[in-house]
Amino acid sequence: MKRDFLKMMGGLTAASIVGTPSVLAQSTTTWKMAIPVAEKSWFGEMHKWWGSEVEKRSGGRIKVMYFWSDSLVKWADALPGIKSGIADLAWVSSTYFPAQFPYYMTLDQIFNFGDDYVAGMKAAIDTIENQPDLKAEISREDIVILMPHISGHAPVGTKQQLGSVREIKGKTLRTYGGARIEFYKALDANPVFMPFGDMYAAIDRGTIDALGDMAILLSNAFKLNEVVKHVHFFNTAGVKGNGGAVASGFFMTGSKYRALPAEIQSMLMQLRSEYTERYGKSLMELESNIMDDWKKRSRIVFHTSSPEDEKFMQERGNAANELLFKRQEAAGHKNVRAVWAHFQEARKKYEVKR
């Protein structure tokens, strides 16, 4: 009898400990975050800030473990990386997965954003969540965006100066794909798809002639200022470039996200909003600082387009966009123009608000 009583008391004690909120609060979940860039970079600081906020706002229930420089999964394998569970979060770029994201890729058409990067990212999230075709595409892949991305304008880097945009003709040029391939073809260049991590060696060894889509901050993280001497903005009238990458960001699987407590989901969405503002404003400030540093330390020369080149760029960019629209429509993606229209209207809305 005494033995039974002790067993019962032991069970009650154990149950009371398990049910104590303070003990529950001490249990932690670790998220593995696959990051293609190095820790000591602006992107690294942004990602660590996000992770520290998650840990703080979750009351220590979530810990973030960082895997830098493609050490967990490669950037080009980010989507299967989170779906397989190897990573809990990864930087997924739509152009690396064109079969899965035909509508998402549309956001990376030429001239997709202007000089207000916060507005560009807000417009991308707005389109993901509210444009029916893109919303369905993201839902089908069952992923949730937690941190948006914008590259900033994506100029072209070379070792030798180009006297005009037209001098890119015949040159082998790196691109991240999507509409950019057609854009560079329209400029009579020979575009080659290449992940960011391969760019340094490719131009250093002379495998390619130019680095297309050379976003300033990401290029700084990969030290591309060591291997180019000239940066050409390939801009159109009134803006500092021709757009860049915005159909990209850190994602988690929908199943993992939905399994989180409601208050954690709400916290992540609020943090996403704050991250968007912090990222965009910081990027706009740091781009000019980095370019000044490149001028002084690396003696890089920056080139804007002449009025004639601005007009040429606009014509060729529009032609590339139209060609890709038609190609996507022929492949069965009938509403690419509707996705693009929603994105552009959202971008204008957020630019006015700011």
Wavefront OBJ file of the C-alpha trace (Angstrom):
o trace
v 0.000 0.000 0.000
v 2.786 2.378 0.979
v 4.642 1.461 -2.218
v 1.527 2.220 -4.307
v 1.098 5.539 -2.524
v 4.703 6.523 -3.216
v 4.293 5.596 -6.871
v 1.157 7.732 -7.064
v 2.870 10.692 -5.403
v 5.848 10.318 -7.701
v 3.548 10.365 -10.704
v 1.710 13.448 -9.440
v 4.997 15.226 -8.810
v 6.271 14.428 -12.298
v 2.990 15.563 -13.835
v 3.090 18.835 -11.923
v 6.651 19.498 -13.083
v 5.833 18.813 -16.743
v 2.761 21.004 -16.498
v 4.561 23.932 -14.901
v 4.658 26.873 -17.359
v 8.134 27.971 -16.241
v 9.551 24.569 -17.161
v 7.782 24.615 -20.523
v 9.247 28.020 -21.210
v 12.713 26.574 -20.722
v 12.332 24.020 -23.521
v 13.914 25.190 -26.759
v 13.732 24.442 -30.457
v 16.768 25.052 -32.645
v 16.315 26.300 -36.201
v 19.085 25.586 -38.694
v 19.519 28.536 -41.055
v 21.330 27.947 -44.367
v 23.093 31.126 -45.488
v 25.122 31.430 -48.720
v 27.151 34.464 -47.631
v 29.957 34.787 -45.102
v 29.252 35.762 -41.511
v 31.433 38.861 -41.717
v 29.276 40.774 -44.176
v 26.388 43.211 -44.117
v 24.043 40.346 -44.971
v 25.530 38.346 -42.130
v 24.799 41.167 -39.708
v 21.228 41.465 -40.991
v 20.616 37.734 -40.619
v 22.112 37.651 -37.127
v 19.949 40.599 -36.095
v 16.862 38.716 -37.283
v 17.958 35.577 -35.432
v 18.665 37.443 -32.207
v 15.224 39.064 -32.374
v 13.578 35.666 -32.866
v 15.387 34.303 -29.822
v 14.530 37.344 -27.710
v 10.895 37.668 -28.769
v 10.232 33.952 -28.387
v 11.412 34.147 -24.794
v 14.243 31.748 -25.532
v 11.951 29.055 -26.895
v 13.644 29.302 -30.316
v 17.373 29.285 -30.951
v 18.869 30.000 -34.368
v 21.936 28.100 -35.552
v 23.708 29.780 -38.481
v 25.429 27.847 -41.257
v 27.477 30.309 -43.302
v 28.916 30.202 -46.819
v 26.830 27.297 -48.176
v 28.082 24.985 -45.410
v 24.682 23.329 -44.833
v 23.046 23.396 -48.262
v 24.132 25.139 -51.441
v 22.239 28.266 -52.467
v 21.008 26.530 -55.607
v 19.646 23.696 -53.406
v 17.831 25.912 -50.904
v 14.292 24.817 -51.782
v 14.898 21.051 -51.465
v 17.059 21.883 -48.462
v 14.115 23.158 -46.425
v 11.653 20.627 -47.813
v 13.906 17.743 -46.806
v 14.389 19.173 -43.327
v 18.149 19.562 -43.695
v 17.585 23.267 -43.081
v 14.717 24.986 -41.303
v 15.248 28.248 -43.166
v 17.099 28.951 -46.391
v 17.556 31.727 -48.929
v 15.390 30.654 -51.872
v 15.848 32.522 -55.163
v 13.118 32.023 -57.760
v 15.469 32.030 -60.739
v 17.225 28.947 -59.358
v 13.894 27.089 -59.560
v 12.141 28.279 -62.737
v 9.914 25.201 -63.031
v 8.517 25.737 -59.542
v 8.232 29.543 -59.656
v 7.181 30.809 -63.101
v 4.973 33.492 -61.550
v 7.359 34.432 -58.759
v 10.126 34.929 -61.336
v 7.949 37.538 -63.029
v 8.801 39.958 -60.237
v 12.383 39.956 -61.533
v 11.537 41.366 -64.952
v 13.717 44.238 -66.150
v 12.904 47.641 -64.586
v 11.151 45.847 -61.712
v 11.974 48.402 -59.021
v 13.287 51.925 -58.707
v 15.540 53.548 -56.149
v 13.217 52.937 -53.156
v 14.171 49.457 -51.989
v 11.756 49.340 -49.047
v 8.842 49.935 -51.416
v 10.161 47.222 -53.746
v 10.266 44.603 -50.985
v 6.865 45.580 -49.613
v 5.422 45.279 -53.111
v 6.920 41.799 -53.495
v 5.347 40.599 -50.233
v 2.042 42.236 -51.186
v 2.058 40.352 -54.491
v 2.965 37.032 -52.859
v 0.105 37.354 -50.403
v -2.591 38.996 -52.527
v -2.144 38.247 -56.236
v -4.133 35.014 -56.802
v -1.770 33.268 -59.233
v 1.417 33.921 -57.294
v -0.310 33.204 -53.999
v -1.410 29.810 -55.351
v 2.111 29.063 -56.620
v 3.704 29.763 -53.240
v 0.941 27.779 -51.529
v 1.547 24.816 -53.840
v 5.210 24.761 -52.862
v 4.036 25.140 -49.245
v 6.578 27.743 -48.171
v 6.334 30.952 -46.143
v 8.572 33.982 -46.575
v 10.052 35.234 -43.301
v 12.708 37.629 -44.616
v 12.371 39.366 -47.990
v 15.364 40.222 -50.151
v 16.213 42.883 -52.661
v 19.543 43.048 -54.413
v 19.589 46.724 -55.125
v 20.258 47.707 -58.705
v 22.316 45.129 -60.584
v 25.082 46.736 -62.676
v 27.685 45.066 -64.881
v 31.286 44.635 -63.775
v 34.229 44.382 -66.178
v 38.001 44.485 -66.136
v 38.105 46.811 -69.142
v 35.927 49.881 -69.592
v 32.953 49.734 -71.932
v 32.672 52.980 -73.868
v 28.977 52.305 -74.417
v 26.307 49.795 -73.452
v 26.531 48.557 -77.031
v 30.088 47.337 -76.435
v 28.728 44.429 -74.390
v 27.881 42.875 -77.756
v 29.543 39.492 -78.231
v 30.879 39.297 -74.679
v 30.243 36.329 -72.381
v 28.432 37.648 -69.355
v 27.266 36.095 -66.099
v 23.600 36.387 -65.110
v 21.331 34.971 -62.405
v 18.776 34.024 -65.049
v 15.103 34.725 -65.613
v 14.299 37.848 -67.616
v 17.935 38.867 -67.371
v 18.933 36.197 -69.864
v 16.651 37.688 -72.506
v 17.739 41.188 -71.554
v 21.405 40.474 -72.184
v 20.571 38.620 -75.369
v 18.691 41.728 -76.489
v 21.930 43.626 -75.883
v 23.664 41.055 -78.150
v 25.741 39.611 -75.292
v 26.193 35.901 -74.518
v 24.621 35.411 -71.064
v 25.596 32.429 -68.919
v 23.658 31.441 -65.790
v 25.963 31.341 -62.778
v 25.414 31.362 -58.977
v 26.987 34.256 -57.117
v 29.581 32.100 -55.429
v 31.158 31.163 -58.778
v 31.573 34.701 -60.107
v 34.924 35.618 -58.555
v 36.849 32.707 -60.042
v 35.080 32.935 -63.408
v 36.129 36.490 -64.213
v 39.468 36.199 -62.421
v 40.435 33.289 -64.673
v 38.958 34.872 -67.787
v 36.220 32.256 -68.197
v 33.761 35.119 -68.725
v 34.173 38.718 -69.854
v 31.714 40.482 -67.581
v 29.743 40.045 -64.372
v 26.096 40.808 -64.992
v 23.642 41.451 -62.156
v 26.495 42.495 -59.886
v 24.447 43.835 -56.964
v 26.731 46.092 -54.936
v 26.271 44.753 -51.403
v 26.253 41.101 -52.369
v 29.288 41.729 -54.575
v 31.012 43.325 -51.609
v 30.279 40.235 -49.505
v 31.859 38.054 -52.200
v 34.789 40.517 -52.676
v 34.119 41.028 -56.374
v 35.705 44.470 -56.096
v 39.013 42.587 -56.150
v 38.462 41.256 -59.674
v 36.726 44.081 -61.585
v 37.928 47.582 -62.395
v 34.803 49.111 -63.961
v 31.142 49.040 -62.944
v 28.541 50.061 -65.526
v 25.067 50.906 -64.221
v 23.255 50.195 -67.503
v 20.617 52.584 -66.182
v 17.618 54.139 -67.865
v 16.545 57.772 -67.506
v 15.735 58.963 -63.998
v 16.952 55.928 -62.030
v 20.289 54.571 -60.856
v 19.953 51.204 -62.583
v 17.582 48.824 -64.326
v 16.301 46.851 -61.337
v 17.573 43.569 -59.983
v 16.507 40.638 -57.824
v 13.486 40.867 -55.540
v 11.856 37.463 -56.124
v 13.979 35.955 -53.394
v 14.167 35.650 -49.622
v 14.429 33.386 -46.598
v 11.664 30.808 -46.482
v 10.403 28.153 -44.101
v 8.101 25.296 -45.070
v 4.426 25.965 -44.523
v 4.026 22.801 -42.472
v 6.710 23.927 -40.016
v 5.271 27.426 -39.830
v 1.699 26.252 -39.239
v 2.877 23.994 -36.410
v 4.138 27.031 -34.490
v 1.994 28.584 -31.744
v -0.179 31.460 -32.957
v 1.785 34.007 -30.941
v 5.056 32.883 -32.555
v 3.527 33.150 -36.035
v 2.325 36.658 -35.215
v 5.752 37.588 -33.884
v 7.447 36.352 -37.073
v 5.128 38.420 -39.272
v 5.727 41.545 -37.194
v 9.469 40.896 -37.330
v 9.255 40.469 -41.106
v 7.729 43.928 -41.390
v 10.453 45.466 -39.233
v 13.184 43.572 -41.083
v 11.870 44.898 -44.416
v 12.196 48.501 -43.245
v 15.568 47.930 -41.605
v 17.008 46.046 -44.585
v 15.793 48.443 -47.282
v 16.853 51.644 -45.541
v 20.242 50.236 -44.598
v 20.840 48.950 -48.117
v 20.122 52.332 -49.662
v 22.563 54.002 -47.271
v 25.327 51.428 -47.519
v 25.389 51.138 -51.307
v 26.814 54.636 -51.672
v 29.285 54.028 -48.840
v 30.528 50.822 -50.450
v 30.893 52.480 -53.838
v 32.922 55.279 -52.250
v 35.111 52.665 -50.572
v 35.578 50.786 -53.848
v 36.635 54.004 -55.559
v 39.250 54.737 -52.907
v 40.543 51.281 -52.013
v 40.037 49.298 -55.218
v 40.208 52.233 -57.658
v 37.031 51.079 -59.361
v 35.487 53.491 -61.860
v 31.687 53.767 -62.057
v 29.905 54.601 -65.302
v 26.352 55.843 -65.888
v 24.593 55.561 -69.231
v 24.654 58.323 -71.805
v 21.255 59.654 -72.987
v 21.615 57.537 -76.119
v 22.375 54.431 -74.058
v 19.453 55.171 -71.720
v 17.078 55.089 -74.669
v 18.715 51.949 -76.055
v 18.450 50.252 -72.658
v 14.762 51.113 -72.345
v 13.964 49.725 -75.775
v 15.913 46.497 -75.286
v 14.628 45.997 -71.758
v 11.016 46.378 -72.857
v 11.634 43.916 -75.691
v 13.145 41.382 -73.273
v 10.187 41.693 -70.917
v 7.703 41.186 -73.730
v 9.571 38.153 -75.017
v 9.551 36.526 -71.591
v 5.864 37.319 -71.097
v 5.041 35.569 -74.354
v 7.271 32.606 -73.554
v 5.655 32.120 -70.146
v 2.182 32.453 -71.625
v 3.000 29.869 -74.283
v 4.171 27.524 -71.515
v 0.749 27.759 -69.888
v 1.374 30.535 -67.384
v -1.381 32.735 -68.735
v -1.457 35.358 -66.013
v 2.145 36.573 -65.872
v 1.049 40.038 -66.974
v -1.496 40.160 -64.153
v 1.235 39.264 -61.650
v 3.505 41.956 -63.073
v 0.708 44.540 -63.060
v -0.140 43.818 -59.417
v 3.508 44.112 -58.434
v 4.000 47.416 -60.247
v 0.820 48.923 -58.820
v 1.834 47.806 -55.327
v 5.290 49.280 -55.804
v 3.826 52.659 -56.819
v 1.485 52.545 -53.828
v 4.300 51.967 -51.347
v 6.552 54.549 -52.999
v 3.815 57.168 -52.561
v 3.246 56.141 -48.934
v 6.932 56.626 -48.199
l 1 2 3 4 5 6 7 8 9 10 11 12 13 14 15 16 17 18 19 20 21 22 23 24 25 26 27 28 29 30 31 32 33 34 35 36 37 38 39 40 41 42 43 44 45 46 47 48 49 50 51 52 53 54 55 56 57 58 59 60 61 62 63 64 65 66 67 68 69 70 71 72 73 74 75 76 77 78 79 80 81 82 83 84 85 86 87 88 89 90 91 92 93 94 95 96 97 98 99 100 101 102 103 104 105 106 107 108 109 110 111 112 113 114 115 116 117 118 119 120 121 122 123 124 125 126 127 128 129 130 131 132 133 134 135 136 137 138 139 140 141 142 143 144 145 146 147 148 149 150 151 152 153 154 155 156 157 158 159 160 161 162 163 164 165 166 167 168 169 170 171 172 173 174 175 176 177 178 179 180 181 182 183 184 185 186 187 188 189 190 191 192 193 194 195 196 197 198 199 200 201 202 203 204 205 206 207 208 209 210 211 212 213 214 215 216 217 218 219 220 221 222 223 224 225 226 227 228 229 230 231 232 233 234 235 236 237 238 239 240 241 242 243 244 245 246 247 248 249 250 251 252 253 254 255 256 257 258 259 260 261 262 263 264 265 266 267 268 269 270 271 272 273 274 275 276 277 278 279 280 281 282 283 284 285 286 287 288 289 290 291 292 293 294 295 296 297 298 299 300 301 302 303 304 305 306 307 308 309 310 311 312 313 314 315 316 317 318 319 320 321 322 323 324 325 326 327 328 329 330 331 332 333 334 335 336 337 338 339 340 341 342 343 344 345 346 347 348 349 350 351 352 353 354
